[in-house]
Amino acid sequence: MMGDFFHWLLTGKRSIEATNASTTQLLDPRTKSWRWDLIEKFDLPSKLFTELVEPGTTLGEVQESVAATTGLSGVPVIVPATHDTASAVLAVPANDFAPAAPTWCYISSGTWSLMGCEVAEPKINSTCSELNFTNERGVTGSTRLLKNIGGLWIFQQIRKSMQRRECAHDWEEMVQLAEKAPPFQILINPDDPSLVAPTDMVDAINQLATQTGQPCTQEPGVLYRSALEGLALRYRSCLGMLETLVGNPIETIHIVGGGSLNELLCQMTADACNRPVIAGPVEATAIGNLLMQMMGTGQITGVTEARQLVRESFLTKTYQPQSPEIWEEPAERFVSLELSE
């Protein structure tokens, strides 16, 4: 894994960090150890799968060649949660850690979105499989119960398509045009397979609209707005799935990452989900990396103190639901788009 490769470059020591290793699907989420039966069935070399290293572990100091190049002699190398989402979740400014009955969820929002809950134990059952959620390792033994979502990819690719049509807008202009456009003209499921890597996103959206009995458009504002509305509606459906899996209501949504800067998306999410949204911090992955290094060196005692430090150090913005009722009818129509995935 790439994080382990960089640790080897820095220290000369081989290691396998736990949170990233959990995404290989070769770890047992319950025992948190390698599934040797799978490794053998895939005929993979057993020598590659050494003992896991937990985030916060000190591997050692930078090796001599690195010290000679950088002047950083004697600097320790502390393993963070090398899976970027695991680091980002550590930086969520929540008030608790891996509760038995989570009342908040997170959305790590960027080109892709990852929406989930931080739980103490993995949720492994037929419902989790049917809903296509994954159990990935978090810090200090927690589990990230989450679903991968298309994210702002469509929004970004519409911009490229419009640029090819000599209709260029910067990010701020895109949001302004989306805000002025009439709502719910085209419903777009961000996880539709046809939108993963089309040659031209606008053409792909219009083709999908035709297939689903919706109007076509070349209007930039409508396209931008539809991309954001579709993402908010997907968040809404995933929120319902999460509540089913954890067995209790989710009261608050935390959005971290670059998407937390998109105020229109944050407000749409609050309205569509009828939940308050707390947006920020933006650089959650980098912050989580730093927090874990502070935990590893004993500068902070654990996740609770780490999150308190985030709340005291970084600005967030809260979005309260303003007009959730207008999302009810589009949400019903959106279900049919999800069923056609």
N, C-alpha and C positions, 0 to 999 in steps of 0.2 A: 504494500500500500504506500501511497506517495508520502504520507506523513512519516511513516517508518523509514522510508528511503532518506528523507532529509535528516532524521535523527542519526542515521548511520553516517551520513556525510559529516555531521557535526561532531560525533563522538567516536566513530569507528565501531560502535556496538550495534548488533542486530536486536530488534525488538518488534513486538506486535502489539499495538495499542488496542485496547478492548472495544471502544465505541465504534471505531471504523471496522474492526474485525467482525463486528456483529452484522454488518451489511453484506458480508460474503455469503450468508445463509448456510455457513458451515459450522455455526455455533448453536448450541442448544440454548434457547432463551431462558429456560427454567434453571438449568444447572450452570449456565454461563461458562461452559467448557466445550471443547471441540467435539463434534459429532464424528467420531472415527469411522463409523459405519458408512457415512456419506463420503468421507474422504477416500476410503478404500474403494467404494463403488465407482467413484470417478477416476480411480487409479492415479491419485495425486501423490507426490512424494511426501511421506510423513515427516521428513526432516524439516520441511518448511513450516510446520505448524507447532512452533515452540510455545512455551508458557506465555500467557497474556500479561501485558503490562497495564496497570490501571492508571488513569489520568492522575497527575500529581506526583508520579514517581520521578525521582532524580536518576537519570541514566549515568551521570558522571559529568566531568568537565569537558569542554571543547578540546578536541585532540590537537596535538602540537602543530600540525599543518594548518589548521584553522586559526589557531592562536597566532602563528607567524604571519598569516595573511591579514588578519583583522586587528591584531593587537589586543584581543580579548582573552588574554591568558587567565586561567583559573575561573572562568565563567561557567557555572553549572548549566546543564541542559535538563529542563524539567518538562516532562511529557504533558501536554494539554489533552483535552478531548479532541483528537485529530479529525473526527467527523465534524464538518462545519456546523451542522445542525445541532449536534450535541453541545458544542461550545455556545451556539446562539441561545439554546434553551437555558443554559446556565445563567445567561445574562438577562433573562426575563425578570422584570421587577415585581415579581409576585411576593406574597407574604408568607408562603409556606413552601415545603419541599416534598415532592412525591407522596401526597396524602393518600389515604386509603380510599377516600371519596372526593376526587378532585372537583372543585367548583370553578376552575378556570382552564382555559385551553390556550394554546399558542398557535400563531401562524407565522412561520418564518417566510417572509414575503420578498420575492425578487423575481428574476426571470422564471423561476419555478417557485411554487408554494409548497410548504409542508405544514400540515395542520394536525395537531394532536394534543394529547394530554401526557403529563408526566405522572407516572404511576409507580407504586412500590414493587409490583409484581407484574409479569407479562400476562396479557389476556389472550389465551390460546384456546380457541373453540371454533365451532363451525360458523358462528355469526361473524367472527373476525375474518375468517377466510372468505366468506361470501361478500363481505363489504370491502375486501381487499385492503385491510389495514395491516401494518407491519409492527412487530415488536423489536425495537432496536435499543441497544445499550445507551444509557445516559450516564452521567457522572455519579460517583459513589454508589454504584449498585442499582440505580434507578432504571426504569424502562421508559423509552419514548414510544408510546402507542400512537402511530401517526399514519396519515394518508398523503401520498404525493399528488399534487394538483398542478395543472398546467401553468398557472401563475401569469405574470405579466408578459410572457412570451408573445402572445397574440397581439397585445397592445403595441409591443415593440416592432413586431413584424408588419403590422398595418402601416406604421410610420415608414418603414423601408419601401413598402409597396407604393405608398403615396409619393415618396421621393422619386421613384422611377416614373411616376406620372407627372413629374415636375410640380408637385404640390407639397412642398416641404414645410413642416411645422416643428418647432422645438417642443420639449416636453411640457413646458408651462402652457404653450398655446394649445397643445393637444387636450390638456385637462380643461382649459377654458372653453374650447369648442364642444367638448363632451358635456360640460355642465349646461351649456345653452341648448343642446340638442334635445328633441322630444324623447321621453323615456320609452323603453321597451319596444323599440321599432323592430329589432331583430334580437332574438335570444340565441346566444352562442354558448355552447358547452365547451369550456376550455380544455376538456379532456377528450374531445372527439378525435379519433385517430386521424381523420383527414386534415387536422390542423397542426399535426406534430411537426412536419417539415415540408410544407407545400412550396412549390416554385414561386407562387405569388399568393400572399395571405388574403388580399382583398378578393381575388378570383376564387380562392378556396371557400371563403365565407359566403360569397354569393352562390356558389354551387351548392353548398350545404343548405343555404336558405331555400333554394329552389326545391331541394329534396325533401325538406321538412315543411313545405307549404308556407314559407314566409317570403316577404318582399325582398327584392335585391336592391342594393344601393351603392352609389359611388360617393355619397356625401361623407366627408371626413368626420364631422362631428358625430354623426350617427354611428359610424364604424368605431370610433374611439369609445363612445359611450357604451355601445353594445359589448365591447370587450371587457369593460369594467363591470358592467351589470352582470354579465355571465359569470365573472369570477366571484362576485358577491353572492350570487345565487348558488354557485357551487359550494362556497363556504357555508351557506345556510344548510344545504343538504348534508354536508359533512358534519356539521354541528349536531344534527339529529342522529347521525350514525354514532358519533362519539358518545352522546348521552345514552344511547342503547347499550354500547359496549361497557361503559363505566357504571351504568345503573343509577345515575342521579343527574339532576339538572346542572348544566354549565351556566354560571352566572356572568362571567366576564371573559372577554376575548382579548388577548395580548397580541399585537402585531409588532414584530421586530424585523429589522432588515430594511433594505432600500424601499420596499413598498410602503413602509410606514410614513414616508414623506408624501405619498399621494393622498392628499386630504380628501379628494372626492371618493376614492376607493374606500378609505377608512370610514367615511360617513355612510356610503352605500352598504358597507359590511354591517355597521351598527343598525341600519334600518332594515336590511334584509333579514338579519339574524334576530332582530329585536333584543339586542344585548349591548351594554356599553362596551366600547372598544378603547383600549389603552394602547396608544401608538408610541413606539420607541423602546429602547434606543435603536438608532440606525445601524451602527457598526457592532451589532450584537456578537457576531462570531469573533471578532478581534477582542472585544471586551471579555467574552467568556474565556478565551485563550489566556488573557492576562490574569483573570481571576483565579484560574486553576493553577497558574504558576505561583500566585500569591498564597494559595492554599498549600501548595507543595512545599513552600519555604516557611510555612507557619505564620505568615504575616496576617492571615485571616483564618478563622477556625473552621469554617465550613460553608455550605451553600446558603444557610440562613443569613450569615453575616455578609457573604458575598452579595446577595440580593439587596440587602439593606444598603450596602455601599453603592450599588447601581442606582437605587432610588434616590440616594443623596447626591449623586454625582452627575446624573444625566437627566435632561428635560424630557418629559413625556407629555402627550396631549390626549385628553379623554374626549371621545365622541359619544354622545348620548343618542339613542334612537329618536328621530324626529318625525318620521312618517312611515312607520312600519306597515301600516295597513295597505298601502299602495303596492306592496310587494307580494301580497297574498295570491292574487290571480296570476301574475307572471310565474310565481314559484310553482303553481299547479301545472302550468304549461311546460315549465322547465323539466319536470319529471319525465315527460315523454322523450325529451332529448337525451337524458341520462340513460334511459332504458335502451336507446338505440346505439350505445357505445359499442 
